[in-house]
Amino acid sequence: MVHKRLLFALLLVSLAASLTAQPKRPDAVWGRQVPAGTIVLDGVLNEAAWAKAESLQIKYGTSLAGDPGSGWVKENGVDSVYDPIDATVKFLIGANNKMYVSVYAKDKSIGGGFWAQFDAMLMNVRDKKNKDANTGIASPYEFFYGWVAEGWADPTLNVGQKHPGFFGWAGGHRDSLCTDANHGDLGIKNKDIWNAATKVYGVQNNDSSANSQDTAWVTEFEFDLARRGYDVAKTGGDIVMYNLAIFDADYRWPVDTNKVRGHRAWLQGPWGNASAYSHLRIFTDPAVGLNSALPAMPYDVTIYDGKDHAAPTVDGKLDENVWKSTPGFTIKYGDNAVRAAYKNTMPFRSGQFQPSVYGVKADVLNPAEAVVKMFFKNDTLYVGVDVKDQVVQYRPEFDRQDGFRFMPKSRSERDAGEKFLMSREIFVRVDTSAKKYSLEGFGPELVADTNANKGSKIVLGLNTGTTIDTLGASADAGYQIEMKINLRALGYAAGRNDGLFWFGGLLLDGDTFGNTLPPYGNRVWFGQEGTWNDGPALAYMDPTMVVAGVKPGDAVVPGEFQLHGAYPNPFNPSTTIEFSLPAASNVKVSVYDMLGRVVSERSIFGLGAGRQAYQFNASTFASGAYIYRVQMLDLRTGEVLSAKVGKMMLTK
């Protein structure tokens, strides 16, 4: 019994090391759920629940609000910053499908004025209930709140002591009916869509010496999430897509020419009526209350380690075993089921578009479709794109081109003006039959033989049977794109940094059939359409997830016991656990749930040296994470010679 307890303790230590090695998402937060009626909107934050809420900080001049989309910018006034934005933002979820957001902002000078000369908050909750008719992605929904004294807002908010005004798409008096006819809220009371209350610690619109004691303002918001298409009460909860920008004007009442200034800082995105850069993922689950341990927030994509394979030859042919064994995802124009299967918020940011060609949108006979795969080896990322295209052509117009735009985020380069992480667009497009393909954007620089990105390579290869032309007389067989990217070129330090990797991918497809049928263009994307758009996916280059290598029975005998991982992973309902033995041995495979209970155990006797595999079937198990432990045992004595631990995810 003591021996078993010791082994179990070691298993937990190994499990903890595995889990803690995965970094927390910088673009996400948990919204703990509270009973309805817990929060009273008064701007005081005296409810005990706020002390247990998850929080983020928006601070001018820092990236504390979280990459990749957070940033800051000067709006007007002097260059020196005497009173920078410094705000703490917290999130709670009401059991009645309400979201509560509190903002505590330190501010020595509070007041209103014309554009960017006011204190205000501009927000966007992506509207899952109202998708863009052209792209299929969730539309923005703008909430604007502050002392905005523009003529279209409330010109009186720059004098005296007044509450902030409500603007945006459900603006106006809270008891009035919403007049916005575009989002399904027409005729609903504004306060039933969103509401807020603010407490000012000081005297707004007055910085005179007798009234110079401003210290902070505090706001509590309430949003009805059901009106935006969310259901946080369902089993498993929902993920709210949100961004918040804070405008801060200082020393304008009256104007102090030495200090007057306006600036802005934001959480993931700067605008309300447009979705740009990224969005905050607010994870919710009715099982996650004030005192619950916070579950890990899953990544959108897992990138496997290809360490068990030789590096592929980058020639535009995805024919090596590593490509065949690497999991991928499909992007396809017109296929809603494909997009719905994406993880987290990706179904609502991935979309499609058909532009007009000669003023006409012809029927799409051969829609854009590709399978995208990625794996890493040490500090190199490999990307493979297998494009299924029966009409491969070259056209100079963007809307009719064939190609793939890959948009990874740099981990070190920020926009010069707004300080969010920059995307490095790698555009590989089909060119003339003589040239075959061209690289645009960051592509030519990437493959240049320079210090930072030495060794990077990109090749587009035509599949057998494909001819580049605009005749469409015979069906083509598509093309493949193979990329080798030195992560140093994207600002990564040695060792992949923390392993996080933001990216988007856009597939362009134009089809021309000579004079027999009207031409058309169509494009489809995963995560984001362009480098400035909201929606980059967050992937994790996970060293515990290994691309399945050579198959059992191959004559490869390692020098030590090796665990290669489970494939597929995630899986439903079965997966194959692969390992290599340095000598003939017995093997014991144990599977544990997250409470440490053994849910399956199997002993396998007399396995030979080399690559071996065990198929685990979980058809009777519940969805969730499981830990598996593979022990190598002496053939004669049964002594444990070595043991390895891995993790796998069952998704039903």
Secondary structure as GFF3:
##gff-version 3
##sequence-region A 1 652
A	DSSP	alpha_helix	2	20	.	.	.	ID=ss1
A	DSSP	beta_strand	28	30	.	.	.	ID=ss2
A	DSSP	beta_strand	32	34	.	.	.	ID=ss3
A	DSSP	alpha_helix	48	52	.	.	.	ID=ss4
A	DSSP	beta_strand	54	59	.	.	.	ID=ss5
A	DSSP	beta_strand	71	77	.	.	.	ID=ss6
A	DSSP	beta_strand	86	94	.	.	.	ID=ss7
A	DSSP	beta_strand	98	106	.	.	.	ID=ss8
A	DSSP	beta_strand	120	125	.	.	.	ID=ss9
A	DSSP	beta_strand	127	131	.	.	.	ID=ss10
A	DSSP	beta_strand	138	139	.	.	.	ID=ss11
A	DSSP	beta_strand	142	146	.	.	.	ID=ss12
A	DSSP	beta_strand	165	168	.	.	.	ID=ss13
A	DSSP	three_ten_helix	190	192	.	.	.	ID=ss14
A	DSSP	beta_strand	194	201	.	.	.	ID=ss15
A	DSSP	three_ten_helix	209	211	.	.	.	ID=ss16
A	DSSP	beta_strand	216	224	.	.	.	ID=ss17
A	DSSP	three_ten_helix	225	228	.	.	.	ID=ss18
A	DSSP	beta_strand	239	250	.	.	.	ID=ss19
A	DSSP	beta_strand	261	267	.	.	.	ID=ss20
A	DSSP	beta_strand	280	283	.	.	.	ID=ss21
A	DSSP	beta_strand	301	305	.	.	.	ID=ss22
A	DSSP	alpha_helix	321	325	.	.	.	ID=ss23
A	DSSP	beta_strand	328	332	.	.	.	ID=ss24
A	DSSP	alpha_helix	336	340	.	.	.	ID=ss25
A	DSSP	alpha_helix	346	349	.	.	.	ID=ss26
A	DSSP	beta_strand	351	353	.	.	.	ID=ss27
A	DSSP	beta_strand	369	377	.	.	.	ID=ss28
A	DSSP	beta_strand	380	387	.	.	.	ID=ss29
A	DSSP	three_ten_helix	398	400	.	.	.	ID=ss30
A	DSSP	beta_strand	403	406	.	.	.	ID=ss31
A	DSSP	beta_strand	409	414	.	.	.	ID=ss32
A	DSSP	beta_strand	421	423	.	.	.	ID=ss33
A	DSSP	beta_strand	426	430	.	.	.	ID=ss34
A	DSSP	beta_strand	437	441	.	.	.	ID=ss35
A	DSSP	alpha_helix	443	447	.	.	.	ID=ss36
A	DSSP	beta_strand	457	462	.	.	.	ID=ss37
A	DSSP	beta_strand	479	486	.	.	.	ID=ss38
A	DSSP	three_ten_helix	487	490	.	.	.	ID=ss39
A	DSSP	beta_strand	500	503	.	.	.	ID=ss40
A	DSSP	beta_strand	505	511	.	.	.	ID=ss41
A	DSSP	beta_strand	520	526	.	.	.	ID=ss42
A	DSSP	beta_strand	537	546	.	.	.	ID=ss43
A	DSSP	beta_strand	562	567	.	.	.	ID=ss44
A	DSSP	beta_strand	574	581	.	.	.	ID=ss45
A	DSSP	beta_strand	585	592	.	.	.	ID=ss46
A	DSSP	beta_strand	598	607	.	.	.	ID=ss47
A	DSSP	beta_strand	610	617	.	.	.	ID=ss48
A	DSSP	beta_strand	624	633	.	.	.	ID=ss49
A	DSSP	beta_strand	640	650	.	.	.	ID=ss50
###
